[in-house]
Amino acid sequence: MALQSFIIKLNDTQMKQHLLLFLIILFSFSHGFSAEKGVKQTVCKGNVSCEGKGLAGIVVTDGTHFSQTDSKGNYSLEVSPSASFIYISSPAGYNVPVENSVPQFYKNLNVSNRSGKINFQLTKSKTDESRHGFVAWADPQIKASEELPLYKEAVADLSNLLKANPQIPFHGIGCGDIVGDNPALFDSTKLTLSETGIPFYQSMGNHDMKYYGRSNETAPAVFEKHFGPAYYSFNKGKIHYVVLNDVFYIGRDYFYIGYLPEQQLAWLEKDLSFVPEGSTVVVTFHIPSALNENDIKTFEYANISGSMTNKKALYELLKPYQAHLISGHLHYTRNIVISPSIYEHIMSSVCGSWWQGPYAEDGTPKGYGVFEADGNQISWYFKSIGHEKDHQLRVYPVGANPEQPGYITANVWNWDPEWKVFWYENDRKMGEMEAYSGLDPETVKSFADKSKLAYKWISARKTDHLFRAKPSSPSAKIRIEAIDRFGKIYHVNL
């Protein structure tokens, strides 16, 4: 009634003015809404093929939305306004193009192609991938071009490994910190890695991100320019591989925490929905999900940049699978059985202790992990640069370890709870060595003279993969025998 009275009081001119204003507002609102709606509902179409034949069932994503190709290899994908890439989860039995060691499973989105057609062309694998290998390459962390010759030695070691195993197709997985706050070296590292002849699927480390942006969303920009999306997946043989970015920049100086944003967790949940339960899944990221058993049970602020704060959300998503988590960041080796179906490999660093000597701070030699997949089963070992495959422990005679006078000691760097470390005295088996936590004596010596170190803060770090035994005589003949979880025997005689 009040509205009717108001309208009656208006003359024709006022009525026209108010009606015109109403229409302008309505048009502006509708136009804005339509534009917003149009952006949100941008659809990208394309095809995934091999030798001109479309491939069905290929998963396509923009990092938020998902689609699958039809019987002719065609897809139609809704694209988010914030998306920078469209990419595929490349299928087992096929390869994507590789440029300077970087697999091209992605296409950059721009104004011209956002609503256009984006195609992917794959090639058929030449060998059966049901048995394949991969290397876990953590923390090269090259800070300056002067360190590139040392990096090339590591790459040469890997090339020799690949040449010795020509019957097994390999790929590389990078666990982050490709460079040390020097993105100008990304091109050099890619070019050097290309000499191995295998693709490297990289994850972003805290030293690979863009600092001093205003939020975490700006941090991956430089990494993504060189390596594509910061989280993605692919398939080889019967294994599903996932790469995540758990380095969360907090928008202040160079500070970060270990954390998986909801967008990645939601993406992973959808990605895994295409993977049959019970499958083996390998998940790679830079910052470890956990440091030890206590870190899994209890949150401590002191570990906020050393491990993933919301790790339990990741574990929950991986419950239906047999999962191997592969991380780096810490420059030491630790293997953690998180649950009967989840195992974490914290890989020591390719650079050891920032290219200062032959060891990481826990005494692990400079090196990388070597994994072999046979069907859905995975085995592994640590490859020390410049050493043979069976170099898996370092042993010290009585008197060589100041921390343990009267004892023989051993550093078994890739140890996990399934390993057994026995000792023999004068050819008699004496039983298992006693595990203890301490410093590796050779590493202590290596870092003792700070004048020879470029970084004075480097020092030996306590580790729990040390073992000791007390012989009846310092002159006794000693044999140490380490048996890994796969039954492989390594031994050292003193």
Buried (B, 14 or more C-beta within 10 A) or exposed (E): EEEEEEEEEEEEEEEEEEEEEEEEEEEEEEEEEEEEEEEEEBEBBBBBBBEEEBBBEBBBBBBBBBBBBBEEBBBEBBBBEEBBBBBBBBBBBBBBEBEBBBBBBBBEBEEEBBBEEBEBBBEEBEEEBBBBBBBBBBBBBBBEEEBBEBBBEBBBBBBEBBEEEEEBBBBBBBBBBBBBBBBEBBEBBBEBBBEBEBBBBBBBBBBBBBBEBEEBEBBBBBBBEBBBBBBBBBBBBBBBBBBBBBBBBBBEEEEBBBBBBEBBBEBBEBBBEBBEEEBBBBBBBBBBBBBBEEBBEEBEEEBBBBBBBBBEBBBEBBEBBBBBBBBBBBBBBBBBEBEEBBBBBBBBBBBBBBBBBBBBBBBBBBBBBBBBBBEBEBBBBBBBBBBEBEBBBBBBBBEBBEBBEEBBBBBBBBBBEEBBBBBBBEEEEBEEBBBBEBBBBBBBEBBEEEEEBEEEEBBBBEBEBBBBBBBEEEEBEBBBBBBBBEEEEBBBEB
